[in-house]
Amino acid sequence: MSLFRKLFSSKSKPSKENSSSEDRGRHMPKIEVPVDEKFMHEFKQNGGKFLYCEDISEVQENFNAILKETNWDKSEGYIYSKELKKTFKKNNINLTKDLENATYFITQVEALVAEIGSLLISSNQIAEKKINEYPDNIIVYATTSQIVKNISEGLTGIKQKNAPKIPTNITTIKNFKEDLEESFLTYGSSAKNVYLLLLEDL
């Protein structure tokens, strides 16, 4: 069964896989869901919109499709990362240097957290601003190798990748819809309309 059929198949008819897991008994260890499958499920449950891309040309093609679908192609976007500006240079985006004028924000992430379907970001992506200072519409460009099991694993990755200069302003974007649970990692965030362009790099 393909990944997408696993995620969207009807729950009304239990599969053999579900039956066998029930037959395992209460004291048997739980079957671990692959981390990428877990992330995609949780991300979509949070209200995120997900587009899988096999190569960079498909990333750019899907990016253009998002702009047309949302009528943002004539609006101004904002990119903080110089590297990301080069990635989308061919797309001829109408960019603004004034964040307040931007309809949408294009960004990368530090990690994609499977456990809660969230985006882990830092000052590398948003400088020292709070995420609620950015537009409500966010287009995220990330890769499958950035998927981690939990926040702890994501924070460890940030330290290893950026040592000795660890970025500040580390936070998560996870409340794509109203979320009653709050933590220090979501301080200053607000509900966002998120599109994820996920590039396969494994």
Stockholm file with secondary structure:
# STOCKHOLM 1.0

chainA/1-202         MSLFRKLFSSKSKPSKENSSSEDRGRHMPKIEVPVDEKFMHEFKQNGGKFLYCEDISEVQENFNAILKETNWDKSEGYIYSKELKKTFKKNNINLTKDLENATYFITQVEALVAEIGSLLISSNQIAEKKINEYPDNIIVYATTSQIVKNISEGLTGIKQKNAPKIPTNITTIKNFKEDLEESFLTYGSSAKNVYLLLLEDL
#=GR chainA/1-202 SS CCHHHHHHSCSSSCCHHHHHHHHTCTTSCCCCCCHHHHHHHHHHHTTCEEEEESSHHHHHHHHHHHHHHHTCTTSCEEECCHHHHHHTGGGTCCBCSCGGGCSEEEECCSEEETTTTEEEECHHHHTTSCGGGSCSEEEEEEEGGGEESSHHHHHHHHHHHHTTSCCSCCEEECCSSCCCCCCGGGTTCCCCEEEEEEECCC
#=GC SS_cons         CCHHHHHHSCSSSCCHHHHHHHHTCTTSCCCCCCHHHHHHHHHHHTTCEEEEESSHHHHHHHHHHHHHHHTCTTSCEEECCHHHHHHTGGGTCCBCSCGGGCSEEEECCSEEETTTTEEEECHHHHTTSCGGGSCSEEEEEEEGGGEESSHHHHHHHHHHHHTTSCCSCCEEECCSSCCCCCCGGGTTCCCCEEEEEEECCC
//
